[in-house]
Amino acid sequence: ADAVGAKVQFEDGVTETEYLGWLRKAFALVSASKDEGFGIPLVEAMSQGLPVIVSDIPIFQEVAGNA
């Protein structure tokens, strides 16, 4: 990550306002989940126009299709 200037930051809980601020500043949403109940972060990221890079699991296929 350092070689390409990438930054990853882990937070231990944020407010909704802080979360939306992080989404607006993000380059993309990356999720390597093997299982999800619904995939709300995927929907939230897509609503902000973020590209999403996600694992090929049924719920992500249902929510995002071929997006």
C-alpha positions, 0 to 999 in steps of 0.5 A, a space after each residue: 500500500 505504501 508503494 502506491 500511496 494507498 491509505 487504509 484506516 480502521 475506525 472503531 465506530 463512527 456516526 452516520 455523518 462521519 460514515 457518509 463523509 468517509 464514503 464521499 472521500 473514498 476511491 472505492 468500496 472493497 469487500 471480500 466477504 464470503 457471506 453477507 445478510 444484505 450488503 448495505 455498505 454496497 448499496 450505500 457506496 453505490 448511492 454515492 457513485 463509488 465503484 465497488 469491488 466485491 466478492 462474487 457472492 449471491 447477495 452482492 449479485 442480487 444487489 448490484 447485478 453486473 454493475 
